[in-house]
Amino acid sequence: ANQDMSTSDALHVARQVDPSGIRSIGVITKIDIMDSGTDAAKMLRGEEIPLRLGYCGVKMRSQQDIIDNKPVKVAIEEEKAFFENHRLYSKLPPGLMGTSVLIDKLTQVLFKHIRRFLPEIKREINEKRRCVQDRLDELGTGVPVEETEQVQVMWTMVTDYCDMFKNTIRGKYDRKLQRYMANVPKETTLAGGARVRGIMNDFLSDFMDTNITEEMSDEDIDRAIRMHEGDPLPGFPSP
């Protein structure tokens, strides 16, 4: 305990890191060895430098007590007897002195902070877990060792690619495709089915000025029709 609270380094640091005072509790130690004629009554009542969570005075074990390995339980009982029999401290309101009181205050402050910030912490953890799980789903399972399983994986990959390709042309929503496109740099050119159509139109334009059947004889044309006419439907004869 220091008679001049204004010079306390701990209070200056507390004001810097906790300006609102919602996490600062004043603990007055060595209250039993203050100079004769002085006491910490005003400090405990918060009359000198007030704190939102108040102060608590404790009587710590002396160096000789530590050397003698005095049990903490015995030291707490002696501390309680000291405050109860003191001429000034015994007249102060309860809740200002004793290690047990300090433990209760710290527990309440810790509980309030946990209750306040726990929902936000849980939300952040769930968000990170979901992101990691989505990434694991994108990576899929590990590469199999058996040859038959490797073939199955290849078939699955080919099938997925074909599905993505068809969905791209049709403009159909595909979750796997959307995940893939999210990692592709954005372009100003056409994509999907519009891009495929543009390529086909460009390819067709190269043959617009040329008659495809110009160098084919009638026999070649008749043979091509017969080879590609397919199975006729009843009532719909092929030409």
PyMOL commands that set and color helices and strands:
alter all, ss='L'
color gray80, all
select helices_A, chain A and resi 5-7+9-17+31-33+41-45+63-67+72-85+89-91+99-139+147-170+175-182+193-205+218-228
alter helices_A, ss='H'
color red, helices_A
select strands_A, chain A and resi 26-28+55-57
alter strands_A, ss='S'
color yellow, strands_A
deselect
rebuild
show_as cartoon
